Amino acid sequence: MNAPIKPSDLMPQTVEFKLNDQSVKAYEGETILKAAQRHGVEIPHLCYKDGLRADGNCRACVVEIKGERTLAPSCCRTATAGLEVLVSDRAVKSQKMVVEMLLSDMPDNGYKWNDDHSASPHAGEHGELSEWAHRLDVQVRPELKALRREQPACDVSHPAMAVNLDACIQCNRCVRACREEQVNDVIGYAHRGAYSQIVFDLNDDMGHSSCVACGECVQACPTGALMPKTQIGSQVVDKKVDSVCPFCGVGCLLTYNVKDNKIVSVDGRDGPANHNRLCVKGRFGFDYIHNPQRLTLPLIRKPGVPKDPESIDQLNRDAAHWSEVFREATWEEALALASGKLKQLRDTHGKKALAGFGSAKGSNEEAYLFQKLVRTGFGSNNVDHCTRLCHASSVAALLEGVGSGAVSNQVNDVEHAGLIFVIGSNPTTNHPVAATWMKNAAKRGAKIVLADPRVTDIGNHA
């Protein structure tokens, strides 16, 4: 057996180094920044974000290392045995200078206000930048404000996101989120020096680019340069509700930000399937909840109104005229009518005249209750589920290959595969977050083989 038999075998190796003259331990391969955070030492950082590759370009996290002439970025410097690290006056002075210079270029009115004191006790209008400015007690000198860059025009061409590059600090978080995490390769970095800027494709407007609206850049942006249109400015919400994305079966965890009993934005949450990632459906597909055409009460067809396909098509196009065909009813009345009709059919034509067809949108518990209704209430075994149709081939293959028709691994395990065989599936459209793990694996050298009569988007990485 190769399994570890002692708890110590499961623990990561550690190295000992000095942090502000105190001996501390870091995990092997851990950065100075992460080790300092674990030991209660907060170091400013703007271009670093958990889950993204450390870039070290903002230089807000510099520290002094004994025996080295220059300051080192703690976000991408690995802690090694015997290292002596100081968050010295020299390092703090440099940190303050970086934050002040970045803040001096910010617009007077920001897009991501730190007014939600439950999330951040530090005031300001520029998100994490304002937060670190307050922590470091940084005030922008008038001389620096006078040198403020020419402010780029805002871009609101996208239906879900607003681009305000006057608040951009060019930390590259959005670039890494788009190109390395979601692997959509839309956001890039153009020009040099004072003319450097974030661009979409060939400097297109975001709404006219090849952006797939996953919103990963919005979640990554520290200053509000990229924001959901539904939550620009105040970040105060009444409550945050942890949930699971209701769309596909990947099982992404998310958090709904709710204000005035309405969802105003969605954040990805760390879960085994998505690790904070979301797609366009999970991040922006919540407006249907508050759509005026959404039914909130049961409707019963009015007496004498025929079941005319043309009138139904008209209702689908213009739901404002629903009252010409239906009337509102109570839940009790609607349930009584539906159960009475079903009972009448069963008693008249026999139990086998009834059947039930379940939906994949329901939970496992709802699926169980549905089949119980059909089997015990209708007295019929004619119950089926839409998943049996679309997954019949994969269930048969799994039964033959691994002995079980159920999924054997969480979806992001595909990132560690050497070969990925995609048969008749379009993951970038149907399960976009699952597709990101496949694309991550391809970037690391895994081979994707696509067997499909059409070349889907995943074929670009095969």
C-alpha positions as CSV (number, residue, x, y, z in Angstrom):
1,M,0.0,0.0,0.0
2,N,1.3,3.5,-0.9
3,A,-1.3,5.4,1.2
4,P,0.2,7.5,4.0
5,I,-0.1,5.8,7.4
6,K,0.9,8.8,9.7
7,P,-0.8,12.3,9.9
8,S,2.7,13.8,9.5
9,D,2.9,12.3,6.1
10,L,0.0,14.4,5.0
11,M,1.3,17.7,6.2
12,P,3.2,19.9,3.7
13,Q,6.9,20.5,4.3
14,T,7.8,23.7,6.0
15,V,10.8,26.1,5.9
16,E,11.8,28.5,8.7
17,F,12.7,32.1,8.0
18,K,12.7,35.4,9.8
19,L,9.9,38.0,9.4
20,N,10.4,41.3,11.1
21,D,13.1,39.6,13.3
22,Q,10.6,36.8,14.4
23,S,11.2,33.2,13.4
24,V,8.2,31.9,11.4
25,K,7.4,28.9,9.2
26,A,6.3,28.9,5.6
27,Y,5.0,26.0,3.6
28,E,7.4,24.8,0.9
29,G,6.9,26.9,-2.2
30,E,4.8,29.5,-0.3
31,T,5.3,33.2,-1.1
32,I,6.4,35.7,1.5
33,L,3.1,37.5,1.1
34,K,1.0,34.4,1.9
35,A,3.2,33.4,4.8
36,A,3.1,36.9,6.2
37,Q,-0.7,36.9,6.0
38,R,-0.9,33.6,7.9
39,H,1.2,35.1,10.7
40,G,-0.9,38.2,11.0
41,V,1.4,40.6,9.0
42,E,-0.6,42.5,6.4
43,I,1.4,43.6,3.3
44,P,-0.3,45.9,0.8
45,H,-1.0,44.2,-2.6
46,L,-3.0,45.3,-5.6
47,C,-2.0,43.2,-8.6
48,Y,-2.1,39.9,-6.5
49,K,-5.3,38.0,-6.1
50,D,-5.8,34.4,-4.8
51,G,-6.3,32.0,-7.7
52,L,-4.4,34.1,-10.2
53,R,-0.8,33.8,-11.1
54,A,1.4,36.2,-9.2
55,D,2.6,39.0,-11.5
56,G,4.5,41.4,-9.2
57,N,3.9,44.4,-11.4
58,C,2.2,46.9,-9.0
59,R,5.1,46.9,-6.5
60,A,2.8,47.8,-3.7
61,C,3.9,44.6,-1.8
62,V,7.7,45.2,-1.7
63,V,9.7,44.1,1.3
64,E,13.3,44.4,2.3
65,I,15.4,41.2,2.3
66,K,18.6,41.3,4.3
67,G,21.7,41.2,2.1
68,E,19.9,42.3,-1.0
69,R,20.2,45.8,-2.5
70,T,16.8,46.2,-4.0
71,L,13.3,45.7,-2.5
72,A,11.6,42.5,-3.5
73,P,7.9,41.9,-4.4
74,S,6.6,39.6,-1.7
75,C,3.7,38.2,-3.9
76,C,6.1,36.3,-6.2
77,R,9.1,35.8,-4.0
78,T,9.2,32.3,-2.4
79,A,10.1,32.0,1.3
80,T,13.3,30.0,1.7
81,A,15.1,28.6,4.7
82,G,17.2,31.3,6.5
83,L,15.7,34.2,4.6
84,E,15.5,37.4,6.7
85,V,12.5,39.6,5.6
86,L,11.8,43.1,7.0
87,V,8.7,45.3,6.4
88,S,11.1,48.1,7.1
89,D,10.6,51.9,7.0
90,R,12.3,51.8,3.6
91,A,9.8,49.2,2.3
92,V,6.8,51.0,3.8
93,K,7.9,54.3,2.2
94,S,8.1,52.6,-1.1
95,Q,4.6,51.0,-0.6
96,K,3.1,54.4,0.2
97,M,4.7,56.0,-2.8
98,V,3.2,53.4,-5.1
99,V,-0.2,53.8,-3.6
100,E,-0.1,57.6,-3.7
101,M,1.0,57.6,-7.4
102,L,-1.8,55.2,-8.4
103,L,-4.4,57.2,-6.4
104,S,-3.3,60.4,-7.9
105,D,-4.4,59.2,-11.4
106,M,-7.9,58.1,-10.1
107,P,-11.0,60.1,-11.2
108,D,-12.7,62.3,-8.6
109,N,-15.8,60.1,-8.6
110,G,-15.1,56.4,-8.4
111,Y,-17.1,53.4,-9.4
112,K,-16.6,51.0,-6.5
113,W,-17.3,52.8,-3.2
114,N,-16.1,51.4,0.1
115,D,-19.4,52.3,1.7
116,D,-20.3,48.7,2.7
117,H,-18.7,48.8,6.2
118,S,-19.6,45.2,6.8
119,A,-17.1,44.3,4.1
120,S,-14.5,47.1,4.5
121,P,-14.2,49.6,7.3
122,H,-12.2,52.0,5.1
123,A,-13.9,54.8,3.2
124,G,-13.1,55.7,-0.4
125,E,-14.4,55.4,-3.9
126,H,-11.8,53.2,-5.5
127,G,-12.2,49.8,-3.9
128,E,-9.0,48.0,-2.8
129,L,-6.8,51.0,-3.7
130,S,-8.7,53.3,-1.4
131,E,-8.7,50.6,1.3
132,W,-4.9,50.4,1.2
133,A,-4.5,54.1,1.1
134,H,-6.4,54.4,4.3
135,R,-4.5,51.6,6.0
136,L,-1.2,53.3,5.0
137,D,-2.5,56.8,5.8
138,V,-1.7,58.0,2.3
139,Q,-2.9,61.4,1.1
140,V,-2.3,62.5,-2.5
141,R,-0.2,65.7,-2.8
142,P,-1.7,68.4,-5.0
143,E,1.4,68.4,-7.1
144,L,0.8,64.8,-8.2
145,K,-2.9,65.5,-8.8
146,A,-1.9,68.3,-11.2
147,L,-0.1,65.7,-13.3
148,R,-3.1,63.4,-13.6
149,R,-3.3,61.6,-17.0
150,E,-5.9,62.4,-19.6
151,Q,-9.0,60.4,-18.6
152,P,-10.1,57.8,-21.2
153,A,-13.7,57.7,-22.2
154,C,-16.0,55.2,-20.6
155,D,-17.3,52.2,-22.6
156,V,-20.8,51.1,-21.9
157,S,-21.3,49.1,-25.1
158,H,-21.6,45.8,-23.3
159,P,-25.1,44.9,-22.1
160,A,-23.9,43.6,-18.7
161,M,-20.6,45.4,-17.9
162,A,-19.2,48.9,-17.8
163,V,-15.6,49.7,-18.7
164,N,-14.2,52.9,-17.0
165,L,-10.4,52.8,-17.7
166,D,-10.0,56.2,-15.9
167,A,-10.1,54.0,-12.8
168,C,-7.6,51.4,-14.2
169,I,-4.3,50.9,-12.4
170,Q,-3.1,48.4,-15.0
171,C,-2.6,45.7,-12.4
172,N,-3.3,43.1,-15.1
173,R,-5.6,41.1,-12.9
174,C,-8.3,41.2,-15.7
175,V,-5.8,40.1,-18.3
176,R,-4.8,37.1,-16.2
177,A,-8.4,36.2,-15.3
178,C,-9.4,36.3,-19.0
179,R,-6.4,34.7,-20.6
180,E,-5.1,32.3,-18.0
181,E,-8.1,31.4,-15.9
182,Q,-11.0,31.4,-18.3
183,V,-8.7,31.1,-21.4
184,N,-10.9,33.4,-23.5
185,D,-8.0,35.5,-24.8
186,V,-10.1,38.7,-25.2
187,I,-8.4,41.2,-22.8
188,G,-4.9,42.3,-23.7
189,Y,-2.4,45.0,-22.9
190,A,-1.5,47.5,-25.6
191,H,1.1,50.3,-26.2
192,R,3.9,51.2,-23.9
193,G,4.8,53.7,-21.2
194,A,2.2,56.4,-20.4
195,Y,0.1,55.2,-23.3
196,S,-0.3,51.7,-22.0
197,Q,-3.9,50.5,-21.7
198,I,-6.2,47.5,-21.4
199,V,-7.8,46.6,-24.7
200,F,-10.4,44.1,-25.9
201,D,-9.3,42.2,-29.0
202,L,-7.9,44.8,-31.4
203,N,-8.9,47.7,-29.3
204,D,-12.6,47.1,-29.9
205,D,-15.4,48.3,-27.7
206,M,-16.1,45.6,-25.1
207,G,-19.6,45.1,-26.5
208,H,-18.3,44.6,-30.0
209,S,-15.4,42.3,-29.0
210,S,-15.4,38.5,-28.8
211,C,-16.1,38.7,-25.0
212,V,-18.3,35.8,-23.8
213,A,-19.4,37.8,-20.7
214,C,-18.1,35.4,-18.1
215,G,-17.4,38.4,-15.9
216,E,-14.2,37.0,-14.5
217,C,-12.5,40.3,-15.2
218,V,-15.2,42.1,-13.2
219,Q,-14.6,39.9,-10.2
220,A,-10.9,40.4,-10.5
221,C,-10.8,44.2,-10.9
222,P,-9.7,45.9,-7.6
223,T,-10.7,49.5,-8.4
224,G,-14.0,49.4,-10.3
225,A,-12.6,50.0,-13.8
226,L,-14.6,46.9,-14.8
227,M,-18.0,46.7,-13.1
228,P,-21.4,45.1,-13.5
229,K,-23.8,47.7,-14.7
230,T,-26.2,46.8,-11.9
231,Q,-23.8,47.7,-9.1
232,I,-21.7,50.7,-10.1
233,G,-21.0,53.0,-7.2
234,S,-22.4,52.0,-3.8
235,Q,-21.5,48.5,-2.8
236,V,-23.9,48.4,0.1
237,V,-26.3,45.4,0.0
238,D,-29.0,44.3,2.4
239,K,-27.8,40.7,2.5
240,K,-25.6,38.1,0.8
241,V,-27.1,34.8,0.1
242,D,-24.9,31.8,-0.6
243,S,-26.3,29.4,-3.2
244,V,-25.7,27.1,-6.1
245,C,-26.0,28.2,-9.7
246,P,-29.4,27.0,-11.0
247,F,-28.4,26.6,-14.7
248,C,-26.3,23.6,-15.7
249,G,-25.2,20.6,-13.7
250,V,-21.6,21.7,-13.0
251,G,-22.6,22.8,-9.5
252,C,-20.8,26.2,-9.3
253,L,-21.1,27.9,-5.9
254,L,-22.0,31.6,-5.9
255,T,-23.2,34.4,-3.7
256,Y,-26.2,36.6,-4.5
257,N,-25.9,40.3,-3.5
258,V,-29.4,41.4,-2.6
259,K,-30.7,44.9,-2.2
260,D,-34.3,46.0,-1.7
261,N,-35.2,42.3,-2.1
262,K,-33.7,42.2,-5.6
263,I,-30.5,40.6,-6.8
264,V,-28.1,43.3,-7.9
265,S,-25.0,41.2,-8.6
266,V,-23.5,37.8,-8.3
267,D,-20.0,36.7,-7.0
268,G,-18.4,33.4,-7.7
269,R,-17.7,31.4,-4.5
270,D,-15.0,28.9,-3.8
271,G,-16.4,25.4,-4.4
272,P,-15.0,22.1,-5.5
273,A,-16.3,22.5,-9.1
274,N,-15.7,26.2,-9.9
275,H,-13.2,27.6,-7.4
276,N,-14.8,31.1,-7.7
277,R,-15.3,30.9,-11.5
278,L,-18.6,31.6,-13.2
279,C,-20.0,31.8,-16.7
280,V,-22.3,34.4,-18.2
281,K,-25.4,32.4,-17.1
282,G,-24.3,32.2,-13.4
283,R,-23.0,35.8,-13.2
284,F,-25.5,37.8,-15.2
285,G,-28.4,35.4,-15.8
286,F,-30.6,36.6,-12.9
287,D,-32.7,39.3,-14.5
288,Y,-35.5,36.9,-15.3
289,I,-36.2,36.7,-11.5
290,H,-37.5,40.3,-11.6
291,N,-38.9,40.2,-15.1
292,P,-42.5,41.6,-15.2
293,Q,-43.6,38.7,-17.4
294,R,-42.6,36.1,-14.7
295,L,-45.6,34.3,-13.3
296,T,-46.1,34.6,-9.6
297,L,-49.5,33.2,-9.3
298,P,-51.1,30.1,-11.0
299,L,-53.2,30.9,-14.2
300,I,-56.3,29.0,-15.3
301,R,-57.6,29.1,-18.8
302,K,-60.9,31.1,-19.1
303,P,-64.0,29.1,-20.0
304,G,-64.7,29.1,-23.7
305,V,-61.2,30.1,-24.8
306,P,-59.9,27.4,-27.2
307,K,-56.4,25.9,-27.1
308,D,-55.3,27.8,-30.2
309,P,-51.6,27.4,-31.2
310,E,-51.6,30.8,-32.8
311,S,-52.8,32.6,-29.7
312,I,-50.2,30.8,-27.6
313,D,-47.5,32.0,-30.1
314,Q,-48.9,35.5,-29.7
315,L,-48.7,35.2,-25.9
316,N,-45.1,34.1,-26.1
317,R,-44.3,37.2,-28.1
318,D,-46.3,39.6,-26.0
319,A,-47.2,38.3,-22.6
320,A,-48.9,41.6,-21.7
321,H,-52.1,40.1,-23.2
322,W,-52.2,36.9,-21.0
323,S,-55.4,38.1,-19.3
324,E,-57.3,37.6,-22.5
325,V,-56.7,33.8,-22.3
326,F,-56.1,33.1,-18.6
327,R,-57.2,34.3,-15.2
328,E,-55.3,34.3,-11.9
329,A,-56.1,31.7,-9.3
330,T,-55.1,30.7,-5.8
331,W,-52.6,27.8,-5.4
332,E,-55.4,25.7,-3.7
333,E,-57.7,26.2,-6.6
334,A,-55.0,25.4,-9.2
335,L,-53.8,22.3,-7.4
336,A,-57.4,21.1,-6.9
337,L,-58.1,21.5,-10.6
338,A,-54.9,19.8,-11.8
339,S,-55.2,16.9,-9.3
340,G,-59.0,16.5,-10.2
341,K,-58.3,16.2,-13.9
342,L,-55.4,13.7,-13.4
343,K,-57.6,11.6,-11.1
344,Q,-60.4,11.7,-13.7
345,L,-58.0,10.5,-16.4
346,R,-56.7,7.7,-14.2
347,D,-60.2,6.5,-13.2
348,T,-61.5,6.7,-16.7
349,H,-58.7,5.3,-18.8
350,G,-56.6,3.3,-16.2
351,K,-53.4,4.0,-14.4
352,K,-51.2,3.4,-17.4
353,A,-52.8,6.3,-19.2
354,L,-50.7,8.6,-17.1
355,A,-47.0,9.3,-17.2
356,G,-44.5,11.7,-15.7
357,F,-41.5,13.3,-17.3
358,G,-39.1,15.0,-14.9
359,S,-36.8,18.0,-15.4
360,A,-33.1,18.3,-14.9
361,K,-33.7,21.7,-13.3
362,G,-35.0,20.1,-10.2
363,S,-32.9,18.9,-7.3
364,N,-32.4,15.3,-6.4
365,E,-35.0,15.6,-3.6
366,E,-37.5,17.1,-6.0
367,A,-36.8,14.3,-8.5
368,Y,-37.5,11.7,-5.8
369,L,-40.8,13.4,-4.8
370,F,-41.8,13.6,-8.5
371,Q,-41.3,9.9,-9.1
372,K,-43.1,9.1,-5.9
373,L,-46.1,11.1,-7.0
374,V,-46.2,9.2,-10.3
375,R,-45.6,5.7,-8.8
376,T,-47.9,6.0,-5.7
377,G,-50.3,8.8,-6.7
378,F,-50.9,7.9,-10.3
379,G,-50.2,4.2,-9.7
380,S,-48.0,4.1,-12.8
381,N,-44.4,3.2,-13.4
382,N,-44.4,5.4,-16.5
383,V,-41.9,7.9,-15.2
384,D,-38.8,9.2,-17.0
385,H,-36.3,12.0,-16.9
386,C,-34.8,14.2,-19.6
387,T,-31.3,13.3,-18.5
388,R,-31.8,9.7,-19.6
389,L,-32.2,10.9,-23.2
390,C,-29.2,13.3,-23.4
391,H,-26.9,11.2,-21.2
392,A,-28.0,7.7,-22.3
393,S,-24.8,7.1,-24.3
394,S,-22.5,8.4,-21.5
395,V,-24.3,6.4,-18.9
396,A,-23.9,3.2,-21.0
397,A,-20.2,4.0,-21.5
398,L,-19.6,4.6,-17.8
399,L,-21.4,1.4,-16.8
400,E,-19.2,-0.6,-19.1
401,G,-16.0,1.3,-18.4
402,V,-16.0,2.0,-14.6
403,G,-19.0,0.0,-13.4
404,S,-21.2,3.0,-12.5
405,G,-23.4,5.3,-14.5
406,A,-22.7,8.2,-12.1
407,V,-19.9,10.8,-12.4
408,S,-16.8,9.5,-10.6
409,N,-14.8,12.8,-10.2
410,Q,-15.5,16.5,-9.7
411,V,-15.3,18.3,-12.9
412,N,-12.0,20.2,-12.3
413,D,-10.1,17.0,-12.0
414,V,-9.9,17.1,-15.8
415,E,-7.2,19.8,-15.3
416,H,-4.8,17.1,-14.2
417,A,-5.5,14.7,-17.1
418,G,-2.9,14.0,-19.8
419,L,-5.6,13.2,-22.4
420,I,-9.1,14.5,-22.7
421,F,-11.5,12.8,-25.1
422,V,-14.6,14.9,-25.9
423,I,-17.3,12.9,-27.6
424,G,-20.3,14.8,-29.1
425,S,-20.2,17.4,-26.4
426,N,-20.0,21.2,-26.6
427,P,-18.7,22.1,-23.1
428,T,-17.8,25.8,-23.9
429,T,-21.5,26.4,-24.6
430,N,-23.3,23.9,-22.3
431,H,-20.9,23.8,-19.4
432,P,-18.6,26.8,-19.7
433,V,-16.9,26.6,-16.3
434,A,-16.1,22.9,-16.9
435,A,-14.6,23.9,-20.3
436,T,-12.2,26.3,-18.5
437,W,-10.6,23.4,-16.7
438,M,-10.1,21.6,-20.1
439,K,-8.6,24.7,-21.6
440,N,-6.3,25.1,-18.5
441,A,-5.1,21.5,-19.0
442,A,-4.5,22.1,-22.7
443,K,-2.3,25.2,-21.8
444,R,-0.3,22.9,-19.5
445,G,0.3,20.4,-22.3
446,A,-2.6,18.0,-22.1
447,K,-4.0,16.7,-25.4
448,I,-7.7,17.2,-26.3
449,V,-9.2,14.8,-28.8
450,L,-12.6,16.0,-30.2
451,A,-15.0,13.4,-31.8
452,D,-17.8,15.4,-33.2
453,P,-19.4,16.0,-36.6
454,R,-18.9,19.7,-36.0
455,V,-15.9,21.6,-34.8
456,T,-16.9,23.3,-31.6
457,D,-15.0,26.0,-29.7
458,I,-13.1,23.5,-27.7
459,G,-11.7,22.3,-31.0
460,N,-9.5,25.5,-30.9
461,H,-7.6,23.8,-28.1
462,A,-7.6,20.3,-29.5
